[in-house]
Amino acid sequence: MVPYYYEASLIDTKDGFQCKVYSTSHPPGRVVVKPKYIPEDLIEFKGLRKRFLFEKCMIRFNLFNKREIVEFNLKRLKEKYPESSDPQVLIIPTFNRLCGGIAVNKDGITGPLGKVIDIQNSQIYLIDGTSLGKVKDIK
């Protein structure tokens, strides 16, 4: 059983990463996190800011950057930790009609994530977990 973590809490890894929790209930059996702070001496990144936390120099891991910088940094992370799963983005629809929405198979993704996500090859799932295939295959 996966332990429960409150959303936005930080989990420390054995390598000194601090990861921010985004979900502990969906998908079942997993904790969805994103590295937030990575010790400077573990991996050489480019285009990221440094912070001094707990007397250590930490890199503030950020996906909101130029595409080539994000791709370089994700590649460096994968080289150092090849056993880790590939980064995944979970896009959840709004459940409030006032918030609006877009058809991602027609309009794509707006904002900074649209620069780093290959939307046409992204998988689409219904709320119950049923796979609908890739965006490019939805007409």
N, C-alpha and C positions, 0 to 999 in steps of 0.2 A: 504494500500500500504506500502511495506517495504521501509524504507529510503535507499538511496544509500550510501555506504561506499567505499572508495578507498581501493584497495587491499593492505594488509600489514599495514593498519592503526590499531590503538588500540582503543577498546571500553571499557569503564569502566562500570562495572555492579553495581547494588545497594549494593551488598555485598563487593565491593572493588576489585573484580577480574579485571584484564586487559586481554582482549581477543584479539587475532590477527585475522583480517579479511582475509579470503581466497577467498571468492566469495560472490557476492550479486545478481548475475543474474541466476545462475543455482545451484540447482533446483529452479524453480520459486516460489516466495513468501517466500523465506528463506534467511537468512544470514549465511554462513558457517564460523564458527570461531573455534579457539582452545584456551583454557585457556593458557595464557603465564605466568602471575604472579598472585599468590594467596596469600592473607595475611596469614602470619604464624599462627596467632591465630585462624583461622577458622577451619582448618583440619590438623590432624597430618599425614604427609607423611613420607616415608622413601626413602633414596637413592637420594634425590634431593638437589640441591644447593640453598643457600639463597642469596638474594640481598637486599641491603638497597636502597629503592627508596622513594623519597618524605618523608623522615624521618620515614618510616615504613619498617619493615622486611617482605620481600616478598619471597615466594617459587617460584623458576623458574620451572614451570611445564614442564616436558620433557618425551616424549614417547620413546626416543632412550636410552633404558636402558635394563637390563636383564628382561626376560619375567616375572619372579615371582615378581619383583619390580613394573613393569608396571601394572600387574594384581592387586597387593595389592593397589596401588595408585588409580587405576580406581574404585576399590571396595569402598575405603574410600570416594571418590568423590560421588559415587552413594548413599552411606549411608547418607551422609550429604544433598544431593539434589536428593531425590528419584523421584521428578517430572520432572527432566531433562531427555532428550532423551538419549538413549544409545549412546556411542561414535560410530561414523560412519566414515569410511575412503572412500574417493572418489578417485578412481584411473582413471585418464584420459589418453587415448592413445596419443602417440605423433602424430603430424600431419606433421612431416618432415621425409621422408624416410631415411635420413642420420642418424637419431637418433637410428634406429633399434627398436627392441621390442622382447617380449617373449610371448609364448602362456601360459597364467597363468593356464589354465586347465591341462597343461602337465608339465611345468617347475616350477610352483609356483611363489612366489614373492621373489626377492633377496633383500639383505640388511636388516637393522634392522626391517623394517615393517613386513618382512616375519616371524619374531619370534613371533609376537603378533596377526597376522591376521589368522583366521581360513578360509583359502582360499577355501577349498572344500565346505563350507556352505555359501559362499558369493554369493550375488545376482548379476546378470549381466544385464545391461540395454543397449539398443542401444542409440545413441545420441538423438533420438526423444522421449525417455522415455519408449519405449516398453521393457517389462521384458522378458528376455530369460530364467529365472529360476536360479537355483544354478549352480555353477561351476562343482560340482560333477555329475550333470545330463547332462552336455554337452559332447558329444562324439567326 
